[in-house]
Structures are given as C-alpha cells and as structure tokens.
Amino acid sequence: MIQIEYFLIVAAVMMFAGIFGFLTRRSTLAILLSIELMLNATDINFAVFNRLMYPAGHEGYFFSLFSIAISAAESAIAIAIMINIYRQMKDISIDKLQKLKW
C-alpha cells in the first residue's frame, strides 16, 4: 500500500507547479490549466486527509467530487469567456486584455 506522505508530496508538487504556471504564463488558456492543476491538488488533499483522519468515512471523497464538479463548471465558463474574447480581439493574451477595462 502506498503511504500517505507520497500522496501529499504529489499534491504539493502539483500545487507549486500550478502557482508557478499561474504567475508566469501570459496566455489565458495556460492560466486556466494552472488553476485546474491547483484544484486537482486540493482534491488529492481532501481524499488523503479523509483517509488519514476518518478511515471509514467518505466526507473527503464527497468534497472531492463536489470540487471536481465546480471546477468543470468553472472551466466551461472560462472557455466560453475566452472564445468571446477571441472573437472580439483575435488574441487571448493577457497583455491585450487591457482594452476590456471600462
């Protein structure tokens, strides 16, 4: 059986990769993928801490399923916004989005 520490290390690496990608990328699609990576790291943590604290319970798994559903809805909305931005400006770079302010 795989130890819990290994899952926590994987989740930490995923979280830091998501934070790094969010802070360094200029494309809205890459930023969206970084946010999804961070959300997946939290899902792993929900499941791991549920297994650690309540081995017979399923609360962490339900929180993970709820979080996955929320992140899927968030991705659909973000992609719809990106499509509308591309139709207006023909580019989805963050640098070009200054025109959308007021």
Phi, psi and omega per residue, in radians:
M1 nan 2.451 -3.114
I2 -1.362 2.364 -3.128
Q3 -1.290 2.698 -3.075
I4 -1.153 -0.566 -3.121
E5 -1.042 -0.616 3.138
Y6 -1.150 -0.674 3.082
F7 -1.137 -0.690 3.125
L8 -1.170 -0.613 3.086
I9 -1.161 -0.749 3.103
V10 -1.079 -0.752 3.130
A11 -1.127 -0.679 3.121
A12 -1.152 -0.734 3.110
V13 -1.106 -0.736 3.111
M14 -1.102 -0.712 3.141
M15 -1.130 -0.797 -3.141
F16 -1.178 -0.600 3.068
A17 -1.160 -0.679 3.101
G18 -1.157 -0.737 3.115
I19 -1.137 -0.753 3.114
F20 -1.077 -0.778 3.121
G21 -1.136 -0.656 3.131
F22 -1.144 -0.676 -3.081
L23 -1.438 -0.359 -3.030
T24 -1.906 -0.312 -3.063
R25 -1.471 2.670 3.122
R26 -1.918 -0.235 -3.118
S27 -1.575 2.413 -3.138
T28 -1.172 -0.542 3.098
L29 -1.184 -0.711 3.092
A30 -1.159 -0.628 3.086
I31 -1.162 -0.697 3.092
L32 -1.099 -0.735 3.096
L33 -1.121 -0.620 3.091
S34 -1.160 -0.691 3.086
I35 -1.127 -0.712 3.106
E36 -1.121 -0.633 3.094
L37 -1.118 -0.713 3.095
M38 -1.156 -0.688 3.106
L39 -1.147 -0.650 3.086
N40 -1.162 -0.598 3.073
A41 -1.129 -0.680 3.093
T42 -1.196 -0.598 3.081
D43 -1.092 -0.716 3.086
I44 -1.091 -0.734 3.132
N45 -1.124 -0.692 3.078
F46 -0.985 -0.847 -3.093
A47 -1.183 -0.703 -3.106
V48 -1.182 -0.808 -3.123
F49 -1.217 -0.501 3.018
N50 -1.125 -0.756 3.138
R51 -1.157 -0.615 -3.118
L52 -1.289 -0.797 -3.021
M53 -1.546 -0.665 -3.104
Y54 -2.290 1.430 -3.053
P55 -1.051 -0.497 -3.120
A56 -1.639 -0.161 -3.072
G57 -1.560 2.905 -3.121
H58 -2.220 0.263 -3.078
E59 -1.104 -0.752 -3.141
G60 -1.109 -0.613 3.113
Y61 -1.204 -0.654 3.099
F62 -1.209 -0.659 3.047
F63 -1.089 -0.686 3.110
S64 -1.120 -0.763 3.096
L65 -1.100 -0.719 3.102
F66 -1.114 -0.733 3.124
S67 -1.142 -0.655 3.095
I68 -1.130 -0.707 3.108
A69 -1.135 -0.721 3.113
I70 -1.138 -0.740 -3.135
S71 -1.199 -0.536 3.062
A72 -1.173 -0.732 3.091
A73 -1.147 -0.694 3.113
E74 -1.105 -0.693 3.116
S75 -1.151 -0.714 3.129
A76 -1.113 -0.744 3.128
I77 -1.175 -0.734 -3.141
A78 -1.133 -0.695 3.116
I79 -1.179 -0.644 3.065
A80 -1.110 -0.701 3.085
I81 -1.136 -0.714 3.119
M82 -1.116 -0.662 3.105
I83 -1.127 -0.739 3.106
N84 -1.149 -0.672 3.079
I85 -1.124 -0.719 3.134
Y86 -1.137 -0.661 3.105
R87 -1.126 -0.616 -3.121
Q88 -1.372 -0.763 -2.938
M89 -2.002 -0.183 -3.108
K90 1.102 0.399 3.102
D91 -2.802 2.494 3.133
I92 -2.019 0.427 3.104
S93 -1.303 2.531 -3.135
I94 -1.130 -0.576 -3.114
D95 -1.112 -0.510 -3.095
K96 -1.504 -0.118 -3.048
L97 -1.440 0.103 3.104
Q98 -1.164 -0.401 3.139
K99 -1.216 -0.357 -3.107
L100 -1.429 -0.172 3.085
K101 -1.379 2.073 3.116
W102 0.822 nan nan
